[in-house]
Amino acid sequence: MSTRPLYRERLTPSLWMLAAAIALVPMVTLVFVRVEPTIALGIGVAVGFAVIALLIALSPVVEVSGGELRAGRAHIPVRFLADPKPFTREEARAARGQNLDARAWHLIRGGIDGVVTVAVTDPVDPTPVWVVSSRTPDRLAAAIRAASVQAAHSRQIGPSAVS
């Protein structure tokens, strides 16, 4: 069995957010310019790069692998998921806004238009649906469907059939 994920996406900040982080360079430089202008510029650039690196490194990852959907720190086996629904544009805006169930588990990131909603079929799970941002919602939905088929096939074969 392959350990390679069927789908993996890091929900990095939008370009506008990264541009805002770059705006820290002149601000930090101005704070330290009275000490020494050259050192102040170096500190400003270092802070700007550090903030951008942290924004990217701390961005949540959405992944479908090993029979699970992982979104940030949360994960759920795909056998407990119904058919996913990908949305873009106005439909995605509605799914993130007026149609968002307060009981839903969601990983929503600004600057990412697409969203996938998938109902939870586990009767003991109080969360009725997951709402996950994605730049490629069609691919994420297809990966969840493929993982569900693989999981169902694995349950039919069973562990004793493989020797």
C-alpha positions as CSV (number, residue, x, y, z in Angstrom):
1,M,0.0,0.0,0.0
2,S,1.3,3.4,-1.0
3,T,2.1,5.9,1.8
4,R,2.0,8.8,-0.6
5,P,-0.9,11.2,0.1
6,L,-3.8,11.3,-2.4
7,Y,-4.0,15.0,-1.8
8,R,-1.9,17.5,0.1
9,E,-2.2,21.3,0.2
10,R,-0.7,23.9,2.6
11,L,-3.1,26.8,3.1
12,T,-0.5,29.5,2.9
13,P,-1.4,33.1,3.4
14,S,-2.6,35.2,0.5
15,L,-0.2,37.5,-1.4
16,W,-1.8,40.5,0.3
17,M,-1.0,39.0,3.7
18,L,2.6,38.4,2.7
19,A,2.8,42.0,1.3
20,A,1.6,43.2,4.7
21,A,4.4,41.3,6.3
22,I,6.9,42.9,4.0
23,A,5.6,46.3,5.2
24,L,7.2,45.4,8.5
25,V,10.7,46.0,7.1
26,P,10.5,49.8,6.9
27,M,8.6,50.0,10.2
28,V,11.2,48.0,12.1
29,T,14.0,49.8,10.3
30,L,12.7,53.1,11.5
31,V,12.6,51.9,15.1
32,F,16.3,51.1,15.1
33,V,17.6,53.8,12.7
34,R,18.8,55.9,15.6
35,V,21.2,53.2,16.6
36,E,22.9,52.6,13.3
37,P,21.1,52.9,9.8
38,T,22.9,49.9,8.3
39,I,22.2,47.7,11.3
40,A,18.6,49.0,11.4
41,L,18.0,47.9,7.8
42,G,19.5,44.5,8.5
43,I,17.2,44.0,11.5
44,G,14.2,45.2,9.5
45,V,14.9,42.8,6.7
46,A,15.5,39.9,9.1
47,V,12.3,40.6,10.9
48,G,10.4,40.7,7.6
49,F,11.8,37.4,6.4
50,A,11.2,35.8,9.8
51,V,7.5,36.8,9.9
52,I,7.0,35.6,6.3
53,A,8.7,32.3,7.2
54,L,6.6,31.9,10.3
55,L,3.4,32.6,8.4
56,I,4.2,29.9,5.8
57,A,5.6,27.4,8.3
58,L,2.6,27.7,10.6
59,S,0.0,27.4,7.8
60,P,-2.3,24.5,8.2
61,V,-2.1,21.5,5.9
62,V,-5.1,19.7,4.3
63,E,-4.2,16.1,3.4
64,V,-6.0,12.9,2.4
65,S,-3.9,9.9,3.1
66,G,-4.0,6.6,5.0
67,G,-7.8,6.5,4.9
68,E,-8.1,9.8,6.7
69,L,-8.9,13.4,6.0
70,R,-6.5,15.7,7.9
71,A,-7.2,19.4,8.1
72,G,-4.8,21.3,10.3
73,R,-4.6,19.3,13.6
74,A,-7.9,17.6,13.2
75,H,-8.4,14.3,11.4
76,I,-11.3,11.9,10.6
77,P,-11.4,8.5,8.9
78,V,-13.0,8.8,5.4
79,R,-15.3,5.9,6.2
80,F,-17.3,8.4,8.4
81,L,-17.6,11.0,5.6
82,A,-20.4,11.3,3.0
83,D,-19.9,12.5,-0.6
84,P,-17.9,15.8,-0.5
85,K,-19.2,18.9,-2.2
86,P,-16.7,21.4,-3.7
87,F,-17.7,25.0,-4.0
88,T,-16.2,28.1,-5.6
89,R,-17.1,31.8,-6.0
90,E,-20.6,32.7,-4.7
91,E,-21.4,29.1,-3.6
92,A,-18.2,29.0,-1.5
93,R,-19.0,32.4,0.0
94,A,-22.4,31.1,1.0
95,A,-20.9,27.9,2.4
96,R,-18.5,29.9,4.5
97,G,-21.1,32.4,5.6
98,Q,-24.8,32.3,5.7
99,N,-25.0,28.5,5.1
100,L,-22.3,27.7,7.7
101,D,-23.7,25.4,10.5
102,A,-22.6,26.6,13.9
103,R,-21.9,23.0,14.9
104,A,-19.7,22.4,11.9
105,W,-16.0,21.8,12.2
106,H,-14.2,24.3,9.9
107,L,-10.8,25.2,8.6
108,I,-11.4,28.5,6.7
109,R,-8.6,30.7,5.5
110,G,-9.1,34.2,4.1
111,G,-7.8,34.7,0.6
112,I,-8.7,31.1,-0.4
113,D,-11.8,31.2,-2.5
114,G,-12.7,27.5,-2.7
115,V,-14.3,25.4,0.0
116,V,-15.3,21.7,0.4
117,T,-18.1,20.6,2.6
118,V,-18.4,17.0,3.6
119,A,-21.1,15.6,5.9
120,V,-20.1,13.4,8.8
121,T,-21.9,10.1,9.0
122,D,-20.6,8.9,12.3
123,P,-23.7,8.7,14.6
124,V,-21.7,9.5,17.8
125,D,-19.9,12.5,16.3
126,P,-21.6,15.7,17.3
127,T,-20.1,17.5,14.3
128,P,-22.6,17.3,11.4
129,V,-20.2,18.6,8.6
130,W,-16.6,19.6,7.9
131,V,-16.0,22.8,6.0
132,V,-12.4,23.1,4.6
133,S,-10.9,25.8,2.5
134,S,-9.0,24.7,-0.6
135,R,-7.5,26.4,-3.6
136,T,-8.4,23.2,-5.6
137,P,-11.7,22.1,-4.1
138,D,-12.5,19.7,-7.0
139,R,-9.2,17.8,-6.5
140,L,-9.8,17.7,-2.7
141,A,-13.3,16.3,-3.2
142,A,-12.0,13.7,-5.7
143,A,-9.3,12.6,-3.3
144,I,-11.8,12.1,-0.5
145,R,-14.0,10.0,-2.8
146,A,-11.0,8.0,-3.9
147,A,-9.9,7.4,-0.3
148,S,-13.5,6.3,0.5
149,V,-13.4,3.8,-2.3
150,Q,-10.0,2.5,-1.1
151,A,-11.2,2.2,2.5
152,A,-14.4,0.3,1.4
153,H,-12.3,-2.0,-0.7
154,S,-9.9,-2.7,2.2
155,R,-12.8,-3.5,4.5
156,Q,-14.2,-5.9,2.0
157,I,-10.9,-7.7,1.5
158,G,-10.1,-7.7,5.2
159,P,-6.7,-8.1,6.8
160,S,-6.7,-11.9,6.7
161,A,-7.1,-12.0,2.9
162,V,-3.6,-10.5,2.4
163,S,-0.9,-13.0,3.1
